[in-house]
Amino acid sequence: MSDEKTAAPVSGRTGWGRFLLAFLPAAVVAALLVGLVGQGGLAASLAVSGHRFKVSADVLEGKGFAQYGDVVTTSGGERHPVAMSVIDDATLTNLCQSVLMDTPVGKVTFLVQAGQGGKPVRVRNMVIDLAQLDGDAEFTNLQIGRDAATLENATGSTGRRGGFGQQSDTVRITRLRQTAYAVNAGTFTLTGLTMTLRRGAHECF
């Protein structure tokens, strides 16, 4: 959603919380993935615009979580390291999504809001090209350090054999603040959807 702000964490449950927030800082991810790209081990799944966008939610609750390192490629040929995050089935309460764009009339924010009033947004088979994540997270049956090629999820998304991965049965993130290059989903149901264009910066966070 926004201008370039880098740092890519993933959070963990109470005991693992600080560890997982430190698990995907930008410096570590960049060092790991740049090496893999140099070996030709990673490929982009689609060309992205290169614009980062922001997503916030009061609560994300998901089943079937997996994560591994990857690289996205823009239509201009630039490569960016990401933490590819997969959730089979998720709900998001009080969702906000924003992207700040340069236009001939100046900066404009494209803002999407949904999932309020006790009717959360529902997503199935979601894949996020994640650049940064902040929040408080809890996982159940968490496996850290699993071979990325053996991760199990409904989308079939996996990483490079021998690559670092992690997965869990469930994930719950409160005060979610996320910056991403792309989100893909099999089904995305936005209840109470509002879409607006506003001049200037009106980002989710």
Buried (B, 14 or more C-beta within 10 A) or exposed (E): BBEEEBBBBBBBBEEBBEEBBEBBBBEBBBEBBEEBBEEEBBEBBEEBEBBBBBBBBBBBBBBBBBBBBBBBBBEEEEBBBBBBBBBBBBBBBBBBBBBBBEEEEEBBBBBBBBBBEEBBBBBBBBBBBBBBBBBBBBBEEBBBEBBBEEBEBBBEBBBBEEBBBBBBEBBBBBBBBBBBBBBBBEEBBBBBEEEEEBEEEBBBB
